[in-house]
Amino acid sequence: MALTFVRTSELIGATWDEFNFEAARWDIPAERMKMDTPHIVPLATQAIELLELLRTLSGNSEWLFPGDRNTALPIATTRS
């Protein structure tokens, strides 16, 4: 999602519990960041609107982008 300006790996590995819609921010934990420090991404209104739409598409998955064959994993790590 270009509105967040994060690396692809951070976006693919994103889980819904990292997002605080009331505070309009995405808190990426240190263990998922290249420099091992937490990263706070402010979310524009447009990004929040897209995330809310995405949540309806991802169903009950913990991932923003669940795998199509195995929803327990994010899309890029799904195995056949």
N, C-alpha and C positions, 0 to 999 in steps of 0.2 A: 504494500500500500504506500504509494509515493508520498502521501500526506504526512507520513511519520518519519521519513528519511532514515530508516534503520537498515542494517544489513539483512540480506535475504535469510540468513540462518536464524537471526533473532525473530524475524517475522514468521517463518515456518514453524519454529519451536514455541511460539506464543501460546499461552493458555489463558482461558478467560479469567482465572483468579488473579492475574497480573494487572487487570484493568480496574480503575476506579472511575466510573462514569460520572459520579457526583463531583469529584475533584477534577475531572477532565484530564486524567493522566494515566500513563502506562508505566508501571514500575517493573523494569526488567532486572531480575536478580543477578548478582555478581557472577554466579557460577555459569551463567549463559553468555556473559560478555567476554570479549577478546582480552580486555585488560583486567579482568577479574574484579571489577568495581561495579556496583549497581548503577543503572542508568535510568533516569526519569525522562520520559517523553511526554511533553505537553500535547494534549489532543485538541485540535481545532473542532469546531462544531460539525464541520463537514466529515471529519474522520469519525466522530462519534456516531453520526447518522449512518455511515457505511458499516461501522462495526455492529450497530444494532441490526441492520439488514443481514449482515453476515451471520450473526447469531441465529437468526431464524433458519438459515440454510445449513448450518453445521449441526443442528439438532441438539442432542444432549451431550455431545462430545466435550471433553475438557479442552480440546485443541481448537484454535480458530480455523485451521485447515486440516481436518481429520483425513486419514487415508481412506480411499474408496474401498479397499479390500479389508483393511483392518483399522477400524476407527479408534483403537486403543493407541495408535501411533500417529504422529503427524504425517502429512502427505508425502514428504520426501523420503521418509524412512520405511514406508510400507513395503513389506515383502510379499511375494506371491505365495 
